[in-house]
Amino acid sequence: GGMAYLTNQGPRARDATIDDCEPTADNPWLVQPYLDGDDACSYSVAHDGRIVLHCVYEPTIAATGGWSIQFQTIDDFGTLEYARRVAGAVGYTGSLGFDYRRTAEGVVMIECNPRSSAGAFFVPPERLGAALLSPPEGLWLAPAGERRQYDAYLLDPHIATGSPGEIVRNLLSTPDAFFDPGDVLPALFFLLGRRHWHRAARREHITVGEAFVADMSWNGEPMPDLLESS
């Protein structure tokens, strides 16, 4: 998930030193060039390699060098074909996300997330449920120009998200990704989860991001034998 990395470029160039990098044969590090450009993402639902739902979006407010706080759907710039090629090659079924960087030399795919991602917030619940459980014959594309945001991160005093006036304007003009007047539980559990992750981070002396992915991030260590452990 990009939580443990060392870079000498970009806004986090001085966050770590080369002494913090200790690759081994069992825990190798991937070395890649830093790419300067504009971020974008795609979210798809696939069945047996066939894409039935696709959404393309970009960050409009982002944490320094990191994840999106506010995001907006945009027109496809080739991501549907990329997703089709990957999903078709492996006969993939499920949610599928890709992160891209649009550089001066062209589009570069930088990460794959075979899970639900922020693009799902732009899909009507009934359409998303149908795509996951009873896939339609055709393809649904999310329209461009729609915005969502994480209000909790927008209001976080530790994250630079603009002046007070800009924050108020965004709160009044852009829907929160989690809050729905007809279903408040997702927003409630998100806030409870944030409190839990902050406590865990303080207890373990790690970042909140590391606490958040603690039980879903794999660093290459051997996986436990689930049959034996059960």
C-alpha positions in Angstrom: 0.0 0.0 0.0 3.0 2.4 -0.3 3.1 2.8 3.5 6.8 1.9 3.9 9.0 3.7 1.4 12.1 5.8 1.0 12.3 8.6 -1.5 14.7 11.4 -2.4 12.2 13.2 -4.6 8.9 15.0 -4.2 7.2 16.4 -1.0 8.4 13.6 1.2 12.1 13.6 0.1 13.4 14.1 3.6 11.0 11.9 5.6 13.5 9.0 5.8 17.2 8.3 5.2 18.9 5.5 3.4 19.8 3.9 6.8 16.0 3.2 7.2 16.1 0.9 4.2 17.1 -2.7 5.2 16.2 -5.0 2.3 16.9 -8.7 2.7 16.4 -11.7 0.4 13.2 -12.5 2.2 12.0 -8.9 2.4 13.2 -7.2 -0.8 12.5 -3.6 -1.7 11.2 -2.4 -5.1 13.2 0.4 -6.6 11.5 2.7 -9.2 12.0 6.2 -10.5 10.0 9.1 -9.1 7.4 10.3 -11.6 6.3 13.9 -11.6 2.8 14.4 -12.9 -1.0 14.4 -12.1 -2.6 11.6 -10.3 -5.7 9.7 -11.4 -7.5 6.5 -10.5 -9.9 4.0 -11.9 -12.4 1.7 -10.2 -14.0 -1.3 -12.0 -16.2 -4.3 -11.3 -15.3 -7.3 -13.4 -16.9 -10.7 -13.9 -14.9 -13.6 -15.5 -12.6 -11.0 -17.0 -15.4 -8.7 -18.3 -15.7 -5.1 -17.0 -19.3 -4.3 -16.2 -18.8 -1.0 -14.3 -16.0 1.6 -14.6 -15.3 4.9 -12.9 -12.4 7.3 -13.5 -11.5 10.0 -11.0 -8.8 12.4 -9.8 -7.9 14.1 -6.5 -8.9 17.7 -6.2 -7.6 18.0 -2.6 -4.9 15.6 -1.4 -2.7 15.2 1.6 0.9 16.1 1.1 2.4 13.5 -1.1 -0.4 11.1 -0.3 -4.0 10.0 -0.5 -7.0 12.0 -1.7 -9.3 14.0 0.6 -11.6 15.3 -2.2 -11.9 13.7 -5.6 -13.9 14.2 -8.8 -14.9 11.9 -11.7 -13.3 12.7 -15.0 -13.5 11.4 -18.6 -11.7 8.2 -19.4 -8.2 8.6 -20.8 -7.6 5.0 -21.7 -8.1 3.3 -18.3 -11.1 1.2 -19.4 -8.9 -0.5 -22.0 -6.1 -1.1 -19.5 -8.6 -2.6 -17.0 -10.1 -4.8 -19.7 -6.6 -6.1 -20.7 -5.6 -7.0 -17.1 -9.0 -8.4 -16.0 -9.3 -10.4 -19.3 -5.8 -11.9 -19.1 -6.5 -13.5 -15.6 -10.3 -14.0 -15.8 -10.7 -11.6 -12.8 -13.9 -11.4 -10.8 -14.5 -8.6 -8.3 -13.5 -5.0 -7.6 -10.4 -3.8 -9.3 -8.7 -0.4 -8.9 -5.6 1.2 -10.6 -3.6 4.3 -9.8 -2.0 6.3 -12.5 0.2 9.3 -13.0 -0.2 11.4 -16.1 3.3 12.6 -16.9 4.8 14.7 -19.7 5.9 11.4 -21.4 2.4 9.8 -21.1 0.3 7.8 -18.7 2.0 5.4 -16.2 0.3 2.8 -14.1 1.8 2.9 -10.6 -0.4 0.7 -8.4 -3.1 -2.0 -8.5 -5.7 -2.4 -5.8 -7.8 -5.5 -6.2 -10.5 -4.2 -3.8 -13.1 -1.5 -3.5 -11.7 2.0 -3.7 -13.0 5.6 -3.6 -14.5 5.2 -7.1 -17.3 3.1 -5.5 -18.6 6.3 -3.8 -19.7 7.6 -7.3 -21.9 4.6 -8.1 -25.5 4.5 -7.0 -25.9 1.7 -4.3 -28.4 -0.3 -6.3 -26.2 -0.2 -9.4 -23.1 -1.2 -7.5 -24.9 -4.1 -5.8 -26.2 -5.4 -9.1 -22.8 -5.1 -10.7 -21.2 -7.2 -7.8 -24.0 -9.8 -7.4 -25.8 -10.1 -10.7 -23.7 -8.5 -13.4 -25.6 -6.9 -16.3 -24.8 -7.6 -19.9 -23.6 -4.0 -20.7 -21.1 -1.6 -19.3 -21.9 1.3 -16.9 -19.6 4.4 -16.9 -19.6 7.0 -14.1 -20.4 10.4 -15.5 -17.6 13.1 -15.3 -17.9 16.1 -13.0 -19.2 14.6 -9.7 -17.3 15.2 -6.5 -17.1 13.5 -3.1 -14.8 14.1 -0.1 -13.9 12.9 3.4 -15.2 15.6 5.7 -13.3 14.2 8.7 -10.0 14.6 6.9 -11.0 18.0 5.5 -11.5 19.2 9.1 -8.4 17.5 10.5 -6.1 20.2 11.9 -3.0 18.1 11.2 -3.8 18.1 7.4 -3.4 21.2 5.3 -6.6 21.5 3.2 -6.8 25.3 2.6 -8.0 28.4 4.4 -11.0 28.3 6.8 -13.1 29.9 4.0 -12.1 27.3 1.5 -12.9 24.5 4.0 -16.3 25.9 4.7 -17.1 26.3 1.0 -16.1 22.7 0.3 -18.2 21.4 3.2 -21.2 23.2 1.9 -20.7 22.3 -1.8 -19.3 18.8 -1.9 -21.1 15.7 -0.4 -19.2 13.6 2.2 -18.2 10.2 0.9 -19.6 8.3 3.9 -22.6 10.3 5.1 -26.1 9.4 3.8 -29.2 10.8 5.6 -30.9 7.5 4.9 -28.0 5.4 6.3 -25.8 7.0 8.9 -24.0 3.9 10.1 -21.1 4.1 7.6 -20.2 7.6 8.7 -20.6 6.6 12.4 -18.3 3.6 12.0 -15.8 5.6 10.1 -15.5 8.1 12.9 -15.3 5.3 15.5 -12.6 3.7 13.4 -10.6 6.9 13.2 -10.6 7.1 16.9 -9.5 3.5 17.2 -6.6 4.0 14.7 -5.4 7.1 16.4 -5.3 5.3 19.8 -3.5 2.3 18.2 -0.9 4.6 16.6 -0.1 6.3 19.9 0.0 2.9 21.7 2.3 1.3 19.1 4.3 4.4 18.3 3.5 4.2 14.6 1.7 6.5 12.1 -2.1 6.5 11.8 -1.6 5.3 8.3 0.4 2.3 9.5 -2.2 1.5 12.1 -5.0 1.7 9.5 -3.5 -0.9 7.2 -2.0 -3.1 10.0 -4.3 -6.1 9.4 -4.5 -5.8 5.6 -1.0 -4.9 4.5 1.3 -7.7 3.5 5.1 -7.1 3.6 6.2 -10.4 2.0 6.4 -12.5 5.1 5.1 -16.1 4.9 1.4 -16.3 5.3 0.0 -18.5 8.1 -1.6 -21.8 7.2 -5.2 -21.0 7.8 -6.3 -24.6 7.9 -3.8 -25.5 10.6 -4.5 -22.3 12.6 -8.2 -23.0 12.6 
